[in-house]
Amino acid sequence: MSFANLKTNRDSISKLIQAAEATGGGGEKKSYTDERIWKPTVDKAGNGYAVLRFLPAMEGQELPWVRYWDHGFKGPTGLWYIENSLTSIGQPDPVGELNSRLWNTGNEADKDRARDQKRRLHYVVNALVLQDPSAPQNEGKVFIYKFGKKIFDKIMDSMQPEFADEKAVNPFDFWEGAEFKLKIRNVEGYRNYDKSEFGGTSSLYDGDDTKLEAVYNQLHDLSEFSDPKNYKTYDELKLKLAKVLGEDVVNSGAPTMAQTAQMNEPAPAPITPTTAEDIPSEDDDTMSYFARLANED
């Protein structure tokens, strides 16, 4: 829809909740120097702060977000596998299939490998940066912002609050949305977003249509992240997986423990996931670093 129609045809909260529960998301077009993408900055202690306003879908896009999964792990060959998962667009993915075979062997070491090769969940939205103390040049600009399940859960909580005295808020709405206070802490070596929160309901720029239309016209097209043409094919991914793990691994199914030992593959550190494939990640900076390593192979 055009900006002129946005005010009277805003997405309802129920529609967004239903979409979040039903949609399969989209994919990421890799670009690690993409100036459209905003990343929070943290200090030496690992702490960071920013204030954002999540923005509505642009014309031609049904939802204000895109969801996708990727895989990022180092194989026994020393090579990295950094690729989007075809499950993001509803297609079979060779890593997912391999992880299923590993998980179903019942062997704990195989389960650890499946966890290490798990898919990682990401969301992509348009966001207006209102405050960025570490990079004030970003303030007042619209960026693509990528984040994981923790922040998306806070978005969902705002749209379907737990208590009766809390009002449901559509955080993507220009007129009745809310600012998001991003608060990052370093907890046991990992970025933690638990203290991040939405402020009270407010109109962006006091509802000034001229300013709102200027923001609307800065929205980035997110459709590229869900476009199948930006994904490698199943066969291409399988060949890449073969290169990373070794041809015999892919051709003959999950590797045995003896094969693993022959390849000098150290057992990954055990973790406790909800499932082997669905452990979210918030550390996009780490994934970008891994991806650069992979591209150098």
Residue frames relative to the residue before (quaternion, step in Angstrom):
aa qw qx qy qz dx dy dz
M 1.0000 0.0000 0.0000 0.0000 0.00 0.00 0.00
S 0.5161 -0.6209 0.4887 0.3306 3.54 -1.23 0.45
F 0.6626 -0.4828 0.3649 0.4414 3.58 -1.24 0.24
A 0.6153 0.5796 -0.3473 0.4061 3.57 1.00 -0.81
N 0.7326 0.4062 -0.2295 0.4956 3.59 1.08 -0.71
L 0.4973 0.7026 -0.4151 0.2945 3.58 1.20 -0.40
K 0.6606 0.5515 -0.3197 0.3966 3.58 0.88 -0.95
T 0.7631 0.3490 -0.1907 0.5094 3.59 1.02 -0.76
N 0.7420 0.3336 -0.2042 0.5445 3.61 1.27 -0.11
R 0.1874 0.8152 -0.5260 0.1539 3.55 0.95 0.90
D 0.5772 -0.5834 0.4412 0.3629 3.55 -1.18 0.61
S 0.3755 -0.7080 0.5479 0.2398 3.58 -0.93 0.87
I 0.6078 -0.5599 0.4136 0.3821 3.55 -1.18 0.54
S 0.6469 0.5314 -0.3323 0.4343 3.59 0.92 -0.86
K 0.6293 0.5346 -0.3332 0.4552 3.58 1.04 -0.74
L 0.6722 0.4909 -0.2996 0.4663 3.58 0.94 -0.87
I 0.6379 0.5200 -0.3316 0.4613 3.58 0.99 -0.80
Q 0.6577 0.5081 -0.3110 0.4610 3.58 0.91 -0.91
A 0.6558 0.5119 -0.3105 0.4598 3.56 0.99 -0.83
A 0.6371 0.5322 -0.3285 0.4506 3.57 1.00 -0.81
E 0.6913 0.4767 -0.2756 0.4679 3.56 1.05 -0.75
A 0.7714 0.4032 -0.1799 0.4583 3.56 1.10 -0.68
T 0.6609 0.5564 -0.3323 0.3785 3.58 1.00 -0.69
G 0.3844 -0.7341 0.5208 0.2054 3.51 -1.22 0.59
G 0.5341 -0.6845 0.3778 0.3218 3.58 1.27 0.13
G 0.3527 -0.7280 0.5554 0.1930 3.48 -1.36 -0.25
G 0.5670 -0.6486 0.4250 0.2779 3.50 -1.28 -0.04
E 0.4741 -0.6797 0.5012 0.2492 3.46 -1.32 0.23
K 0.2795 -0.7156 0.6134 0.1831 3.52 -0.99 0.86
K 0.3800 -0.7814 0.4453 0.2161 3.55 -0.34 1.27
S 0.2733 0.7058 -0.6272 0.1836 3.52 -0.93 0.99
Y 0.1612 -0.8481 0.5019 0.0536 3.54 -0.32 1.26
T 0.6941 0.3497 -0.2890 0.5589 3.57 1.27 0.25
D 0.2984 0.7868 -0.4845 0.2391 3.55 1.24 0.52
E 0.3245 -0.7874 0.4968 0.1669 3.56 -0.45 1.21
R 0.5433 0.6041 -0.4066 0.4178 3.58 1.24 -0.13
I 0.6876 0.5034 -0.2671 0.4500 3.57 1.16 -0.61
W 0.2230 -0.7742 0.5834 0.1028 3.54 -0.82 1.07
K 0.0463 -0.7732 0.6322 0.0182 3.54 -1.05 0.85
P 0.4681 -0.6758 0.4839 0.3001 3.58 -0.91 0.82
T 0.3246 -0.7300 0.5732 0.1822 3.52 -1.18 0.69
V 0.1429 -0.7838 0.5985 0.0845 3.57 -0.98 0.81
D 0.4950 -0.6510 0.4861 0.3081 3.55 -1.24 0.50
K 0.7613 -0.3832 0.2515 0.4586 3.57 -1.29 -0.06
A 0.6657 0.4914 -0.2995 0.4751 3.57 1.16 -0.54
G 0.5420 -0.6431 0.3860 0.3790 3.58 1.30 -0.13
N 0.5487 0.6080 -0.3911 0.4199 3.57 1.26 0.33
G 0.0336 0.8059 -0.5892 0.0472 3.58 -1.10 0.71
Y 0.0967 -0.7895 0.6053 0.0308 3.54 -1.24 0.49
A 0.1618 0.7544 -0.6280 0.1014 3.55 -1.13 0.75
V 0.2571 -0.7334 0.6043 0.1756 3.54 -1.28 0.39
L 0.0612 -0.8137 0.5771 -0.0347 3.54 -0.75 1.15
R 0.1781 -0.7209 0.6471 0.1728 3.49 -1.34 0.26
F 0.3096 -0.7480 0.5578 0.1831 3.57 -0.60 1.12
L 0.2857 -0.8155 0.4955 0.0881 3.55 -0.89 1.02
P 0.5898 -0.6115 0.3967 0.3475 3.60 -1.16 0.57
A 0.6467 -0.4957 0.4058 0.4139 3.51 -1.35 0.18
M 0.4131 -0.6881 0.5321 0.2697 3.55 -1.09 0.67
E 0.7166 -0.4416 0.3119 0.4407 3.54 -1.28 0.25
G 0.7905 0.2929 -0.2380 0.4824 3.55 -0.92 0.96
Q 0.6962 0.4003 -0.2689 0.5318 3.59 1.26 -0.11
E 0.4364 -0.7460 0.4482 0.2282 3.54 -0.70 1.12
L 0.8079 0.1972 -0.0663 0.5513 3.57 0.97 -0.86
P 0.4925 -0.6745 0.4585 0.3038 3.60 -1.13 0.51
W 0.7406 0.3216 -0.2222 0.5466 3.60 1.23 0.08
V 0.1969 -0.7128 0.6516 0.1690 3.52 -1.42 0.22
R 0.1883 -0.7728 0.5978 0.0995 3.55 -1.02 0.84
Y 0.1085 0.7914 -0.5972 0.0725 3.58 -1.02 0.76
W 0.2908 -0.7260 0.5930 0.1914 3.53 -1.35 0.27
D 0.0258 -0.7701 0.6337 0.0685 3.53 -1.28 0.40
H 0.3393 -0.6958 0.5902 0.2289 3.53 -1.38 0.12
G 0.0505 0.7913 -0.6082 0.0371 3.56 -1.09 0.74
F 0.3285 0.7354 -0.5335 0.2583 3.58 -0.36 1.22
K 0.4199 -0.6815 0.5447 0.2501 3.54 -1.30 0.45
G 0.3350 -0.7689 0.5168 0.1717 3.56 -0.82 1.02
P 0.6920 -0.4774 0.3449 0.4175 3.59 -1.30 0.14
T 0.6013 0.5590 -0.3539 0.4480 3.59 1.24 -0.30
G 0.5239 -0.6205 0.4157 0.4096 3.57 1.28 -0.33
L 0.5780 0.5706 -0.3726 0.4489 3.58 1.31 -0.03
W 0.4052 -0.7082 0.5302 0.2308 3.54 -1.25 0.54
Y 0.1984 -0.7252 0.6452 0.1357 3.53 -1.22 0.67
I 0.1122 0.7718 -0.6100 0.1405 3.59 -0.40 1.30
E 0.2989 0.7603 -0.5114 0.2664 3.56 -0.05 1.28
N 0.5203 -0.5922 0.5094 0.3451 3.55 -1.26 0.48
S 0.4166 -0.7016 0.5237 0.2449 3.53 -1.13 0.71
L 0.4743 -0.6839 0.4821 0.2737 3.54 -0.93 0.93
T 0.5093 0.6294 -0.4339 0.3953 3.60 1.21 -0.22
S 0.5322 0.6360 -0.3974 0.3928 3.60 1.22 -0.40
I 0.7692 0.2662 -0.1510 0.5609 3.58 1.11 -0.64
G 0.6449 -0.6000 0.3000 0.3663 3.55 1.14 0.72
Q 0.5794 0.5719 -0.3846 0.4351 3.58 1.14 0.56
P 0.5997 -0.5542 0.4207 0.3953 3.63 -1.17 0.47
D 0.1626 -0.7808 0.5999 0.0630 3.54 -1.11 0.79
P 0.5035 -0.6945 0.4148 0.3034 3.62 -0.77 0.96
V 0.6375 0.5065 -0.3514 0.4621 3.63 1.00 -0.63
G 0.6301 0.5287 -0.3330 0.4610 3.57 0.99 -0.78
E 0.6530 0.5068 -0.3113 0.4689 3.56 0.99 -0.81
L 0.6483 0.5070 -0.3160 0.4720 3.58 0.98 -0.84
N 0.6581 0.5128 -0.3154 0.4521 3.58 0.91 -0.86
S 0.6200 0.5360 -0.3408 0.4607 3.59 1.06 -0.71
R 0.6542 0.5012 -0.3182 0.4686 3.57 0.96 -0.83
L 0.6463 0.5164 -0.3198 0.4619 3.57 0.96 -0.86
W 0.6747 0.5113 -0.3000 0.4397 3.56 0.86 -0.97
N 0.7180 0.4767 -0.2494 0.4416 3.57 0.97 -0.88
T 0.4966 0.6343 -0.4533 0.3816 3.62 1.19 -0.01
G 0.4034 -0.7242 0.4698 0.3035 3.59 1.15 -0.53
N 0.5492 0.6069 -0.3930 0.4192 3.57 1.30 -0.09
E 0.4802 -0.7029 0.4419 0.2827 3.58 -0.76 1.03
A 0.6309 0.5222 -0.3456 0.4581 3.62 1.02 -0.69
D 0.6365 0.5076 -0.3234 0.4823 3.59 1.06 -0.74
K 0.6318 0.5203 -0.3331 0.4681 3.59 1.02 -0.74
D 0.6252 0.5311 -0.3378 0.4614 3.58 1.04 -0.75
R 0.6406 0.5134 -0.3236 0.4705 3.58 1.00 -0.77
A 0.6378 0.5189 -0.3292 0.4642 3.58 0.98 -0.82
R 0.6375 0.5131 -0.3270 0.4726 3.59 1.01 -0.77
D 0.6648 0.5156 -0.3068 0.4450 3.56 0.95 -0.88
Q 0.7310 0.3900 -0.2098 0.5192 3.58 1.18 -0.62
K 0.2856 0.8093 -0.4754 0.1938 3.58 1.29 0.26
R 0.4785 -0.6205 0.5197 0.3405 3.54 -1.24 0.31
R 0.2905 -0.7574 0.5691 0.1348 3.56 -1.16 0.73
L 0.3487 -0.7676 0.5137 0.1593 3.53 -0.89 1.03
H 0.0010 0.7928 -0.6082 0.0402 3.58 -0.96 0.96
Y 0.1605 -0.7394 0.6420 0.1236 3.53 -1.31 0.48
V 0.1697 -0.7658 0.6148 0.0819 3.56 -1.22 0.64
V 0.0558 0.7882 -0.6094 0.0646 3.59 -0.89 0.98
N 0.4465 -0.5852 0.5730 0.3602 3.51 -1.41 -0.03
A 0.0148 0.8066 -0.5894 0.0424 3.57 -0.90 0.90
L 0.3098 -0.7094 0.6051 0.1862 3.53 -1.11 0.83
V 0.2885 -0.7549 0.5647 0.1672 3.58 -0.74 1.04
L 0.1810 -0.8047 0.5612 0.0695 3.56 -0.53 1.19
Q 0.7850 0.0097 0.0056 0.6194 3.56 1.04 -0.81
D 0.1071 0.7542 -0.6408 0.0952 3.55 -0.97 0.94
P 0.2057 -0.8469 0.4747 0.1232 3.59 0.37 1.24
S 0.6889 0.4800 -0.2863 0.4616 3.57 1.06 -0.67
A 0.7840 0.1165 -0.0664 0.6062 3.59 1.23 -0.39
P 0.1011 -0.8588 0.4996 0.0506 3.60 0.51 1.16
Q 0.5426 0.6190 -0.4049 0.3981 3.60 1.20 -0.33
N 0.6245 0.5507 -0.3373 0.4392 3.60 1.23 -0.34
E 0.5445 0.6651 -0.3904 0.3298 3.58 1.17 -0.47
G 0.7910 0.2737 -0.2390 0.4923 3.54 -0.97 0.95
K 0.6422 0.5085 -0.3190 0.4767 3.59 1.28 0.07
V 0.3916 -0.6959 0.5564 0.2296 3.53 -1.26 0.59
F 0.0323 -0.7995 0.5988 -0.0342 3.54 -0.84 1.07
I 0.4647 -0.5656 0.5761 0.3635 3.48 -1.41 0.08
Y 0.0754 -0.7954 0.6010 0.0182 3.57 -0.83 0.98
K 0.1535 -0.7879 0.5943 0.0489 3.55 -0.85 1.07
F 0.0958 0.7930 -0.5937 0.0975 3.57 -0.92 0.89
G 0.5091 -0.6713 0.4638 0.2740 3.54 -1.33 0.15
K 0.8198 -0.3085 0.1987 0.4396 3.51 -1.37 -0.24
K 0.6070 0.5897 -0.3682 0.3850 3.60 0.96 -0.79
I 0.7075 0.4326 -0.2679 0.4904 3.60 0.82 -0.94
F 0.6373 0.5188 -0.3493 0.4502 3.59 0.98 -0.72
D 0.5962 0.5549 -0.3621 0.4533 3.59 1.07 -0.63
K 0.6436 0.5094 -0.3242 0.4703 3.59 1.04 -0.71
I 0.6031 0.5353 -0.3490 0.4774 3.57 1.11 -0.66
M 0.6725 0.4894 -0.2949 0.4704 3.57 0.90 -0.93
D 0.6297 0.5376 -0.3348 0.4497 3.60 1.00 -0.78
S 0.6476 0.5153 -0.3275 0.4559 3.58 1.04 -0.72
M 0.7007 0.4642 -0.2690 0.4703 3.59 1.08 -0.67
Q 0.7823 0.1313 -0.0889 0.6024 3.57 1.19 -0.47
P 0.1237 -0.8477 0.5130 0.0537 3.57 0.42 1.25
E 0.5534 -0.6598 0.4241 0.2802 3.51 -1.20 0.69
F 0.7829 0.3371 -0.1578 0.4986 3.59 1.02 -0.78
A 0.6214 -0.6049 0.3730 0.3300 3.55 -1.15 0.75
D 0.6979 0.4704 -0.2846 0.4590 3.60 1.09 -0.60
E 0.5985 0.5458 -0.3597 0.4631 3.58 1.27 0.15
K 0.3393 -0.7507 0.5389 0.1756 3.56 -0.93 0.95
A 0.4547 -0.6696 0.5153 0.2817 3.56 -0.96 0.87
V 0.0926 -0.8025 0.5894 -0.0020 3.55 -0.92 1.00
N 0.2744 -0.7108 0.6208 0.1843 3.55 -1.05 0.80
P 0.2617 -0.8246 0.4756 0.1591 3.63 -0.09 1.20
F 0.6284 0.5377 -0.3359 0.4508 3.59 1.27 -0.21
D 0.5518 0.6461 -0.3753 0.3705 3.59 1.27 -0.13
F 0.5007 -0.6660 0.4732 0.2861 3.59 -0.94 0.93
W 0.7951 0.3783 -0.1555 0.4478 3.55 0.83 -1.07
E 0.8071 0.1678 -0.0754 0.5610 3.60 1.06 -0.67
G 0.3918 0.7165 -0.4789 0.3220 3.56 1.09 0.74
A 0.3429 -0.7245 0.5548 0.2229 3.56 -1.20 -0.46
E 0.5109 -0.6232 0.4977 0.3208 3.53 -1.20 0.60
F 0.2608 -0.7490 0.5885 0.1571 3.56 -1.12 0.72
K 0.2071 -0.7764 0.5884 0.0901 3.54 -0.69 1.15
L 0.1830 -0.8045 0.5620 0.0592 3.52 -0.32 1.32
K 0.0102 0.8025 -0.5926 0.0685 3.56 -0.57 1.20
I 0.0899 -0.8193 0.5661 -0.0132 3.54 -0.49 1.27
R 0.0358 -0.7792 0.6257 0.0065 3.54 -0.97 0.94
N 0.3916 -0.6663 0.5730 0.2727 3.53 -1.29 0.41
V 0.0345 0.8000 -0.5939 0.0782 3.57 -0.48 1.23
E 0.8352 -0.1419 0.0325 0.5304 3.55 -0.47 1.29
G 0.7541 -0.4249 0.2047 0.4570 3.54 0.96 0.91
Y 0.7026 0.4171 -0.2618 0.5136 3.58 1.26 0.00
R 0.5338 -0.6047 0.4781 0.3477 3.55 -1.19 0.55
N 0.0990 -0.7985 0.5937 0.0111 3.54 -0.89 1.00
Y 0.1798 -0.8199 0.5416 0.0460 3.58 -0.83 1.04
D 0.3073 0.8136 -0.4626 0.1721 3.58 1.29 0.14
K 0.7204 0.4550 -0.2571 0.4559 3.61 0.99 -0.75
S 0.4465 0.6724 -0.4656 0.3628 3.60 1.26 0.00
E 0.0549 0.8205 -0.5624 0.0871 3.57 -1.00 0.80
F 0.4618 -0.6398 0.5362 0.2997 3.52 -1.35 0.35
G 0.4077 -0.6772 0.5548 0.2596 3.54 -1.17 0.68
G 0.7248 -0.4063 0.3132 0.4599 3.56 -1.26 -0.29
T 0.6497 -0.5195 0.3918 0.3929 3.53 -1.30 0.39
S 0.1404 0.7887 -0.5859 0.1220 3.57 -0.94 0.89
S 0.4585 -0.6324 0.5406 0.3124 3.54 -1.30 0.35
L 0.4546 -0.6745 0.5081 0.2833 3.55 -0.84 0.96
Y 0.8403 0.0084 -0.0562 0.5391 3.57 -0.87 0.99
D 0.5941 -0.6162 0.3396 0.3898 3.56 1.08 0.86
G 0.6492 -0.5633 0.3077 0.4082 3.57 1.13 0.64
D 0.3356 0.7480 -0.5041 0.2716 3.58 1.21 0.38
D 0.3807 -0.7744 0.4575 0.2146 3.59 -0.31 1.25
T 0.6191 0.5485 -0.3537 0.4368 3.59 1.01 -0.70
K 0.6904 0.4609 -0.2744 0.4854 3.57 0.91 -0.93
L 0.6493 0.5206 -0.3226 0.4508 3.58 0.98 -0.82
E 0.6493 0.5046 -0.3239 0.4678 3.58 0.98 -0.78
A 0.6128 0.5391 -0.3486 0.4608 3.59 1.07 -0.67
V 0.6405 0.4989 -0.3157 0.4912 3.59 1.04 -0.76
Y 0.6433 0.5384 -0.3184 0.4414 3.56 0.91 -0.97
N 0.6878 0.4932 -0.2824 0.4516 3.58 0.95 -0.83
Q 0.6352 0.5114 -0.3326 0.4737 3.59 1.29 -0.12
L 0.4237 0.7282 -0.4624 0.2765 3.60 1.25 -0.16
H 0.3537 -0.7257 0.5570 0.1950 3.54 -1.08 0.84
D 0.4828 -0.6545 0.5036 0.2915 3.53 -1.09 0.77
L 0.2055 -0.8154 0.5341 0.0871 3.58 -0.51 1.19
S 0.4469 0.7284 -0.4420 0.2726 3.59 1.23 -0.16
E 0.5650 0.6106 -0.3931 0.3917 3.60 1.12 -0.51
F 0.6500 0.5389 -0.3168 0.4321 3.57 1.12 -0.61
S 0.7404 0.3404 -0.2166 0.5376 3.58 1.23 -0.29
D 0.4832 0.6732 -0.4270 0.3619 3.57 1.27 0.22
P 0.4552 -0.7156 0.4538 0.2735 3.63 -0.57 1.10
K 0.5978 0.5814 -0.3814 0.3989 3.62 1.07 -0.54
N 0.6626 0.4933 -0.3074 0.4723 3.60 1.22 -0.34
Y 0.6017 0.5190 -0.3578 0.4905 3.57 1.30 0.26
K 0.4575 -0.6182 0.5505 0.3249 3.54 -1.20 0.51
T 0.5452 -0.6145 0.4560 0.3422 3.55 -1.17 0.55
Y 0.6887 -0.4553 0.3615 0.4333 3.55 -1.31 0.26
D 0.6815 0.4909 -0.2987 0.4532 3.60 0.86 -0.94
E 0.6377 0.5202 -0.3315 0.4613 3.59 1.01 -0.76
L 0.6693 0.4880 -0.3001 0.4731 3.57 0.96 -0.82
K 0.6381 0.5267 -0.3328 0.4524 3.57 1.02 -0.74
L 0.6384 0.5083 -0.3248 0.4782 3.58 1.05 -0.73
K 0.6370 0.5135 -0.3267 0.4731 3.57 1.02 -0.79
L 0.6490 0.5108 -0.3137 0.4684 3.58 0.97 -0.83
A 0.6197 0.5398 -0.3353 0.4606 3.57 1.05 -0.77
K 0.6545 0.5138 -0.3070 0.4621 3.58 0.99 -0.84
V 0.6967 0.4835 -0.2698 0.4561 3.57 0.96 -0.90
L 0.7791 0.3388 -0.1698 0.4994 3.59 0.93 -0.91
G 0.5573 -0.5591 0.4193 0.4484 3.57 1.17 -0.56
E 0.5836 -0.6318 0.3746 0.3463 3.61 -0.83 0.96
D 0.6705 0.5239 -0.3181 0.4181 3.58 0.83 -0.97
V 0.5994 0.5815 -0.3633 0.4131 3.56 1.07 -0.68
V 0.7234 0.4316 -0.2500 0.4773 3.57 0.86 -0.96
N 0.6944 0.5051 -0.2933 0.4202 3.57 0.89 -0.92
S 0.7867 0.3155 -0.1659 0.5041 3.60 0.97 -0.72
G 0.6405 -0.5297 0.3388 0.4409 3.60 1.20 0.30
A 0.7912 -0.2945 0.2174 0.4899 3.55 -1.28 -0.35
P 0.4734 -0.6879 0.4640 0.2958 3.62 -0.89 0.86
T 0.4696 -0.6465 0.5205 0.3011 3.53 -1.17 0.63
M 0.6614 -0.4871 0.3718 0.4324 3.56 -1.28 0.17
A 0.6230 0.5402 -0.3484 0.4457 3.58 1.05 -0.67
Q 0.6418 0.5114 -0.3206 0.4729 3.58 1.01 -0.80
T 0.6345 0.5344 -0.3263 0.4532 3.53 1.01 -0.81
A 0.6602 0.5024 -0.3079 0.4657 3.57 0.94 -0.88
Q 0.6434 0.5309 -0.3270 0.4441 3.60 1.00 -0.83
M 0.7036 0.4399 -0.2607 0.4934 3.56 1.09 -0.65
N 0.4091 -0.7458 0.4433 0.2825 3.58 1.34 0.15
E 0.3004 0.7572 -0.5169 0.2631 3.53 1.00 0.86
P 0.3029 -0.7523 0.5489 0.2024 3.64 -0.53 1.05
A 0.5340 -0.6267 0.4572 0.3362 3.57 -1.06 0.72
P 0.4538 -0.6860 0.4877 0.2926 3.63 -0.81 0.92
A 0.5678 -0.5798 0.4511 0.3713 3.57 -1.16 0.56
P 0.4539 -0.7065 0.4631 0.2836 3.62 -0.78 0.95
I 0.0677 -0.7657 0.6380 0.0445 3.52 -1.18 0.70
T 0.4010 -0.7178 0.5145 0.2435 3.58 -1.20 0.25
P 0.0245 -0.8332 0.5523 -0.0122 3.60 -0.04 1.24
T 0.5554 -0.5406 0.4817 0.4089 3.54 -1.31 0.03
T 0.7464 -0.0831 0.0259 0.6598 3.55 1.12 -0.70
A 0.6665 -0.5221 0.3413 0.4084 3.56 -1.23 0.32
E 0.7700 0.4104 -0.1868 0.4513 3.58 1.04 -0.78
D 0.7680 0.4382 -0.1748 0.4330 3.58 1.14 -0.45
I 0.3367 0.7167 -0.5362 0.2925 3.58 0.87 0.92
P 0.3238 -0.7811 0.4954 0.1990 3.63 -0.46 1.13
S 0.1835 -0.7602 0.6114 0.1204 3.52 -1.28 0.43
E 0.2326 -0.7704 0.5782 0.1344 3.56 -1.02 0.81
D 0.6304 0.6019 -0.3211 0.3703 3.57 1.23 -0.40
D 0.0874 -0.8300 0.5504 0.0219 3.57 0.29 1.25
D 0.5915 0.5740 -0.3758 0.4235 3.59 1.09 -0.61
T 0.6466 0.5095 -0.3144 0.4728 3.59 0.97 -0.83
M 0.6630 0.5039 -0.3092 0.4593 3.57 0.94 -0.88
S 0.6244 0.5304 -0.3403 0.4615 3.58 1.02 -0.69
Y 0.6365 0.5223 -0.3205 0.4683 3.56 1.03 -0.81
F 0.6545 0.5067 -0.3068 0.4699 3.57 0.95 -0.91
A 0.6476 0.5332 -0.3197 0.4405 3.56 0.98 -0.86
R 0.6312 0.5190 -0.3366 0.4678 3.59 1.01 -0.75
L 0.6213 0.5266 -0.3374 0.4720 3.57 1.05 -0.74
A 0.6546 0.5224 -0.3082 0.4511 3.56 0.95 -0.92
N 0.6787 0.5039 -0.2949 0.4456 3.58 0.93 -0.85
E 0.6407 0.5252 -0.3234 0.4572 3.55 1.23 -0.40
D 0.5241 0.6568 -0.4092 0.3558 3.58 1.27 -0.32
